[in-house]
Amino acid sequence: MSRAENPDPPDTPRRPDTPEALLAYLGRDADRAARVTHVEHLPARDARHAPWPADLSPEVVRALTDAGIGRPWAHQADAVARALRGESVVVATGTASGKSICYLAPVLHSLLIPPTEPTRKDPAGPGRGARRTAGGGVGGGPSPLRPATALYLAPTKALAADQLRAVRELAAPLGHAVRPAVHDGDSPPEEREWARAHANLLLTNPDMLHRSLLPGHRRWSGFWRALRHVVVDECHVYRGVFGSHVAQVLRRLRRICAHYGADPVFLAASATVADPAGSVGLLTGVPVTAVTEDASPRGRMVFALWEPPLAREREGGGERGAPVRRTAVAETADLLGDLVVRGVRTVAFVRSRRGAELISLIARERLGDRSGDPGRPGGGSGAGDGADEGDGADEGDDFATIARPGVSAPGGHRADPNAPGHPGGGAGARIASYRGGYLPEERRELELALRSGRLLGLAATNALELGVDVAGLDAVLIAGYPGTRASLWQQAGRAGRRGTGALAVLIARDDPLDTYLVHHPEALLRRPVEATVLDPGNPHVLSPHLCAAAAELPLGPVGREPFGPVAGELLPRLEARSLLRRRGDHWYWTRRERPAAMVDIRGTGGDPVQVVEAGTGRLLGTVDAAAADRTVHPGAVHLHRGATFVVRELDLVDRVALVDEANPPWTTTAREVTDISVLETVTSVPAGTDARLCFGSVRVTHQVVSCLRRRLVTGEVLGETRLDLPPRTLRTRAVWWTMTEEGTEAAGVEPDALPGALHAAEHAAIGMLPLFATCDRWDIGGVSTALHGDTLLPTVFVHDGHPGGAGFAERAFHTARSWLTATREAIAACECADGCPSCVHSPKCGNGNEPLDKHGALLLLSRLWHGHAP
C-alpha cells in the first residue's frame, strides 16, 4: 500500500481500540494518572428507525438511499414530515444524529416540486404573506417562471462551505434541479453573480444577509419571491447580543419575503439548546415545533476531567508569589502530541486564537524532539526525526528551550511548519492549528487536509465546533471549559461521529470555574445545557435594524411590522436624530449611506484590524476591532501558523497592526482598568439582613493600560510594560450587591481588609457566572470598591460586556443565590492559603490582582442572605 493510501506513518503502532485504552495510555504513570479527577462513562444507544413520509419526493428518497440513508431514524422522519406540512421546526438532537438530513430532505423536495400557484402580480406589504404547504399553496407560491428557492444560514464560513460539499454529494443524482452556491465574504464577484442568476439553494451567513442580500433585495427579487425554506443551522450560537442582532435580521428577512409574496418555513437545528421551541421562536419570531427525541445510535464515550499539576518551584510562581498550575495550553499540547504519535485522530479545542497557535506549535516542536518510542514522551534515540540522542526533554520544560519557529525545525526543514503534511517533519508535520483570522485559502487547505487524513491532530478554536464534518475522530481534547455546557457537548461530540467509541478530555485552566468543575463533575455532566439568552427588543440592537429596514422598504404602522412594541417607542427618537422621516403612517430612511453598514451584528467593533508584516507588507490575517487593543497592542506577541511576531505599531484609525517576525521566549497579556457608574436601578431585593442585590443600567469606562510578559508553558510573570491607548465607554446592564458597614463588621471583615475581600469576591464571581448564564468569562466584567460613589456602600458589580446588555447580568440577578453560593464553595474548596488563579486571581485584572483577601471574600459571601430562609 502506498503512503498516499495509508494515512498513518509506517512506524506508527496500531492505536488502542477503545476509549478506555486511550485514557489509560494518556495516564500511563502515577503522576499523570493523578491528574484525572473524574471519569464519566456514557453508554452506547441503539437506533430506532421509521419510514420516510409518503409525500416525500421519490427522487429525493432515491438520492437519500443512494447516500446510504434508506431507513431514516425516527426523529428524521418526524422532522421531515412536519416540514412537508409547512410547520417551522427545530431539531434539537445530539451531535452526529443526522440533523442535516432533517432540513435537506424537505429543501430538496421543494426544489424538485414545480409550483402549483403563481405569485401575486402585486407584491404584498410587509407582514401580509400567507402560509404555504410544501407543494405550493394560496398566495405564497413560487413564481411560475422560477421554481422554489431555499436559504441556508450558518454562523461560520467553514460550516457553509462544508454544507455545500455535503449538498453536492447528496443531490448529485438529481442533476441540475438543485443548484447550490455559497455567497459570503470570501466569494469572488463572478461566483456571486452566478449565484444571483442561477442558484436555487443559497448558503450564506447572517452577516452577509444583513450587509448585502437584504439591502440589495431588489436584485434578488426572484429568489425572495420563490423562497420556500430558511435553514438556521447551529442555532444555539445565536445568543446574547449577536443572537439579538440575528433575530432582527431574520425579522427583516421575513418582511422582505412578505413584500414579494413569500412566507418561508424555518428549519433550525442544534445539538445543544435548552427550550428549543421557545428559543428558536424568539429568534425567528414565528411559532416553532421542536423535535427532541434522539433516535440515532451513539457509541459509548469516555469523558475525563483532567487537572494539570502545580508548577515546580524552579519554574517560578504567579503574581504575588501565588502557586500556579501548569497551563492548560501546555498540558493539552502534550496530550495532543501523545495521541498523534499513537495514530489517534484528534482535535484539541481551545478558547483563543493564540492558544490554538501555541498548542500546535508546542506539540509539533515536542514531537520533533521525540524518538521512535511513542510510549515515552521526551525520550529515546531520536532516530528518524533529527532529535539529539537521549535528549530526554521533560514535559514541563520551559518552551524557550524548544526549537523556535522560523528557524530550522528538528527535521531540518525551513518550510512553513504549519502547512498540512509538509515533508520531512515526522509526526509533528501532521499537526496544525485552525482559527478565525486565517485567509480563506488557508482555511480551505486545512479543512481538506483534516478530512483527507493528512492531518492527524488539529488545535482549533470553536470555528471547528459548529457542525463541520470531521467524522472519523477518535478523541477530543478541550483546553479549558469553553464557557457553556452547550459548547462543551458540541466540542466533545466531534469525536466518534460514526457511532464508534470516543474519548473526550476536559483539561482545566488555572481558573476558579475550571477548578470548581473538575472537582464537582455533577455541575458539568449532570445538568442540562443553559437557556439561550437573547433580547431582540434591546434598544441598542433594535434601533439600527429599524433604520436598515426603513432603507430596504419604508416602515409601516408598528402593528403591521414584525419588530415588536418597543419599535413604537424608538421610531420618534430616530426621527428626532434625523435618521428617519415620517410621512403619513410610514417612516423613511433619510440618508445616502446604507444603515446596515453602520452596525456590526457580532459586536466586534466594526471592520477588523489587518495584521501586516512591516518588512514585506504581507497580510497575515485579521483580528476583531473590539479585541485589537488587547491582542495587537504595541509589544504584543502575535502567532500566525507557527510563526511568532511582535507588534511594532497599532493604528486604530486606519485599522492596521504592523508586526515584525521575532522569537521572544514569552507571551503577552493585556491589562485593563475599569470605572463604573450607576445610571438606573431597575430592581432591587434584599440579599440578607444587611445586604441588597440590584440590577440596572450602568456606564463602564475601561482602558488597556499595560501588558504582562509571561513565560510560555508555565505562565510565570516576567515583567510589565505600560501602554498608552484611548479609553472606551460602554453603556450596558449590570448586577451588583451592596453590604452595610454593620454587615461587614458582623461578617468579621476589618476595614483595612475590606477592599481585598470585595476584590477577591468579584474575581471569583466573574469566574463562576458562565456556569449559570450562557456567557464566557470574556463576555462580562466587574468592578469592586469599598465605597462606591453612587451606592455609598461597599459594592461588587458584574456587568455585560456589550452595549445595551446581553442578558447575562439579568440572568445573574435571577440566579444570584445559587451563583454566589457556588462562588463561595469554589473559593473554600481551593487548597491555596492566600489566593491563586484557581480561586480569586483574574487573568485580566487591571490592578495586578492587588489587593486580594481570600479569607475576607469567604466571610462576605457567607454573610449574603444571612438570616433569610432558603
Secondary structure as UniProt FT lines:
FT   TURN            3..5
FT   TURN            10..11
FT   HELIX           19..26
FT   HELIX           30..33
FT   TURN            34..35
FT   STRAND          36..42
FT   TURN            54..55
FT   HELIX           58..66
FT   TURN            67..68
FT   HELIX           74..84
FT   TURN            85..86
FT   STRAND          89..91
FT   TURN            95..96
FT   HELIX           99..112
FT   TURN            126..127
FT   TURN            134..135
FT   TURN            138..140
FT   TURN            144..145
FT   STRAND          149..153
FT   HELIX           157..171
FT   HELIX           172..177
FT   STRAND          180..182
FT   TURN            185..186
FT   HELIX           189..198
FT   STRAND          201..204
FT   HELIX           206..208
FT   HELIX           209..213
FT   TURN            214..216
FT   HELIX           217..220
FT   HELIX           221..225
FT   STRAND          227..233
FT   HELIX           235..237
FT   HELIX           240..259
FT   TURN            260..261
FT   STRAND          265..269
FT   HELIX           276..284
FT   STRAND          289..291
FT   STRAND          301..306
FT   HELIX           313..315
FT   HELIX           319..321
FT   HELIX           328..341
FT   TURN            342..343
FT   STRAND          346..350
FT   HELIX           353..368
FT   TURN            374..375
FT   TURN            377..378
FT   TURN            383..386
FT   TURN            389..390
FT   TURN            395..396
FT   HELIX           399..401
FT   TURN            405..406
FT   TURN            410..411
FT   TURN            417..418
FT   TURN            420..421
FT   TURN            423..424
FT   HELIX           426..430
FT   STRAND          431..434
FT   TURN            436..437
FT   HELIX           440..452
FT   STRAND          457..460
FT   HELIX           462..464
FT   TURN            471..472
FT   STRAND          475..479
FT   HELIX           485..492
FT   TURN            493..498
FT   STRAND          502..507
FT   HELIX           512..519
FT   HELIX           521..525
FT   TURN            536..537
FT   HELIX           539..552
FT   HELIX           558..560
FT   TURN            562..563
FT   HELIX           566..576
FT   TURN            577..578
FT   STRAND          580..583
FT   TURN            584..585
FT   STRAND          586..589
FT   HELIX           595..598
FT   TURN            601..602
FT   STRAND          609..613
FT   TURN            614..616
FT   STRAND          619..623
FT   HELIX           625..627
FT   HELIX           628..631
FT   TURN            634..635
FT   STRAND          637..640
FT   TURN            641..642
FT   STRAND          643..651
FT   TURN            652..655
FT   STRAND          656..661
FT   STRAND          666..686
FT   TURN            689..690
FT   STRAND          691..711
FT   TURN            712..714
FT   STRAND          717..722
FT   STRAND          728..739
FT   HELIX           741..747
FT   HELIX           751..753
FT   HELIX           754..768
FT   HELIX           769..771
FT   HELIX           777..779
FT   STRAND          780..785
FT   TURN            789..791
FT   STRAND          795..800
FT   TURN            803..804
FT   HELIX           808..814
FT   HELIX           816..829
FT   TURN            837..840
FT   TURN            843..844
FT   TURN            846..849
FT   HELIX           854..863
FT   TURN            864..867
//
